[in-house]
Amino acid sequence: MTAEPPDPDPRRTPDLEAGGGVPPGSTPPDSAQTSGLSHPQPMPSKAMPVLWLVLTGVLVLMVAALVVALALGWLRGV
């Protein structure tokens, strides 16, 4: 046996006008709906954001050290 389609047959739906509209005051029939999750979603890892913060911090410290070294004259001709 095949499953019944989720939407009602328009030819057998009461108060349905030609073109699919309904007269004022009428409510169209409900259709089946699928929503929500089928299973719980896994929690994302917190390791990657922390890794990116650490790498960004190291890069900022390296650039700051380069600027300080250039300002103090430790590096010449770079």
NORBEL-V861898 format. One record per pair of residues at least 24 apart in sequence whose C-alpha atoms are under 8 Angstrom apart, sorted by the first residue. I is the first residue (numbers start at 1). J is the second residue. Records with the same first field share a line. If there is no record, write none. Layout:
I: J + J
//
This chain:
6: 31 + 32 + 33
7: 31 + 32
//
